[in-house]
Amino acid sequence: MGSTYGNLGNHHKALDYQLKALAILEKVLPREHPDLATSYNNVGGTYGELGSHHKALDYHLKALAIQEKVLPQEHPHLAASCSNIAWTYHNMGEFLQAAPYMRRAADIIERSNLPKTHPNRVNYPKRAAELEKKAEIQQNLLAHPIEPSLPPFPFPFGKK
């Protein structure tokens, strides 16, 4: 139900259903079950659609933590979770945090058993390069802040 409402653009209703499903899964599954990671990623994605990027990040990080424990290092789901985290940071304007996650996603996909023709074998490295460029620009701006060049405001209106 959550996915259907999300596909229809009703993200609030989607989130309600996804949180209900997650609560059930948390009761019946072991804490490190891969299905929990999937559910955390779904909730994170919906929070992202709603603009709640900090909440989205929390859920995506929970998903990755589970997947790191239970999946092989070259599993595509790990790459997808890293990509989710990267794009959440990207949406927060935090390119320095985003770039390493996208690079990790690209590296995982490169080692994965996905067919050589799979789109993520092209898309992930391309996205990693784009985020690395944004991170470099952000790093340069932080290292060399631009001072405003506006002249000072002369005096309050009505006074001479």
C-alpha positions, 0 to 999 in steps of 0.5 A: 500500500505504501509503494502504491500511494507513493507512486500516486504522489501521496507521500504522507499516506505512503509514509503511514503505511510504510511505518506500519509495515516497518513496525510489524517487521521490527516485531517479527524479524531479527534486528539484522534481517535484510527485509528490515533494511529494505523497509528502512530504505523505503521509509527513508525514501519517502521521508526524502520525498517529503523533504525531511532529509535528516529523517531520511538519512537516519533510515538509510543509515539504518538500512546500510548498517544491517546490509553491511552485516548480512550481505556480501561486500559486492552485493548491489543492495549495498550499492543502492543504500550507499547511493540513497545516502549520497543523494540524501546528503546531496539534497541537503547540500552536503556534497563533501559527505555525499561524494564518498558514499556515491564513490563507494556505491560505484566501487561496489557495483564494479565488483558486483555480479551485475551484467556488464550491460547493467545501467548502474555500471555506467550511472553510478560511476558517472554520478560519483564523478559528478558528486566528487566535482561538487564536493571539490567546489564546496571544499574550495568555497569553504577554504576560501569564502567569498566576501560580499562586495556590496557597499555598506548601506549609507544611513537609515531612510529619512535621516540626513 
